[in-house]
Amino acid sequence: MAISSKNPAACNCLALRQATRHVTQFYDQFIGPLGLRATQYSIIARLHRKGAMTINALAADLVMDRTTLGRNIRPLQRDGLIAIGPGEIDRRRKELRLTRAGVARFQAAQKGWARAQARFEHAFGQKRAKALRTLLEDVTSRELAV
């Protein structure tokens, strides 16, 4: 039986947004005591893994609006966790980099993230959690333009 497109309760967008908020709040409980929100953890984790990036490249990599990314970067910069400076290849481009304090905070937060990850996988099972990530990566990679 096909789901009616006129049934608001069957809204994929609402279901995803609610699940995202719920899971984000869950992860925030584990990394919040370190002064980070889940979105900020994602930013410093990506910079830790990939190195210096322009704000546009980081926004694209995180599938995040540049303005939203900017709002999340400000407190990280204010707290000395990231620095914004000229690019290594093109000095005219601004790049974001983790500072030593940012690396230390990431390493501390990574322990809380790992506990959240383990609890999530315990609640849903490793196989289902992996299937969920695979489905969500597929959703993210598809062009859904009109």
N, C-alpha and C positions, 0 to 999 in steps of 0.2 A: 504494500500500500504506500503510495507516494504521500509525502508530507505536503500539506496545503501551504502555498506561499502566502495565504491570507491569514494564517494562524500565527499571531505574535508570539505565542509560547514556543514555537518552533524556530525562533530566530537564532541562527548560528552566531551572529555577531554578539548578541546579548549573552548567550551561553559562554562564549569564549571570554568576553570581558569579565563576567562574574567569576569564572574559574581563575582567570588571571589575577584578579584582585584577591581572591581567596588564597591562592598559592603564594602570591607576593607577601601578603600579611603573615603567612606561616613562616616564610624564609626570613622576613624582617625580625621575627622574634629571636632568631638565632644570631643574626649579624647586627641588629640594632644596638645592642649593648656596646658595640665597637664604634658607634657613631656613623654607621652606614645604613642606607636603605638598599633594598635589592637592586634597584636601578643603578645606584652608584657602584655597588659591588660589580655589576656587569660591566660597567665602564672601566673600572680599574683592572678587572680580570682580563678584559680584552687588551688593554694597553700592556699589561704584564706579559700576555701571551704573544702579542704581535709587535710590540715596540711602539715607537713614536708614530703618530698618525695625525693627519689633518682632521679638523672637525667634520668636514664633509665625508671623508673616508670612514671615520668612526661612525657617523650617523648612518651611512649606507650599510656598514657592516652589522650594526645593531638593529637595522630596520626601524630607525627612530627619526622622527622629525628633527631637523637641525635646531629649531627653537626650543623644543623640549630637552634635547641634549644639552643645549646651552644652559638651561635652568638647572640641570643636574650637575653640570661641571662647576658652576660658580662656588658652591660650598666646598667642593673638593679642592679647588684652587685656593680658596680662602683658608682652608685648613692645612695647606701646604702639602697635599697629597699628589697633586698634579701641577705641572708647570706648563705654561704656554710660551713658546719661543720660536725663533726662526727655524725653518726646515734645514736639514743637513744638506740636501741636494739643491733645493731652491730656497735661498735665504729669504725670498719675498713671501713665502708661504708660512703660515703659522702652524706649528705642530704641537700636539699635546703629548706630554711624557710623564711617566710616573717619577716622582721624586723618591729619595731614600725612605722618607716617611711613608710615602704611598706604597712602596714595596712592603715595608714592615706591616702596615695596616692591612694590606691584601693578605699577607701570610697569616696574620692573626684571624682575619675574617674567614679565611679559607677553612679553618677548623670548624667554625660555626656553620658555614655553608655545607661542609661534608656531613655534619650531624643532621642538618635539615634534609639533605639529599637522602641519607640513609633512612630517616624516618618516613619520608615520602615513599620511598621504594618499599619499605616494610608495610606501609598501609595499603599500597596498591599492587605490590609484587613487582619484582625486577622486570619480568617479561612485559607486563602491562605498561609500566613506566617507560620502558624502551619503545614500545609500540606507540605510545602517546607522543614521545619526542619525535619519532620518525614521521608520524602523521603531521605534527605541527611544523616540522622542517619542510615537509612537502607543501603544506599550505603556504608557508612563507616564501617558498621558491617559485610558486606559480604566479603568473601574471593574471590578475583578476580584473583588469580594466574592462570597461564597457565596450 
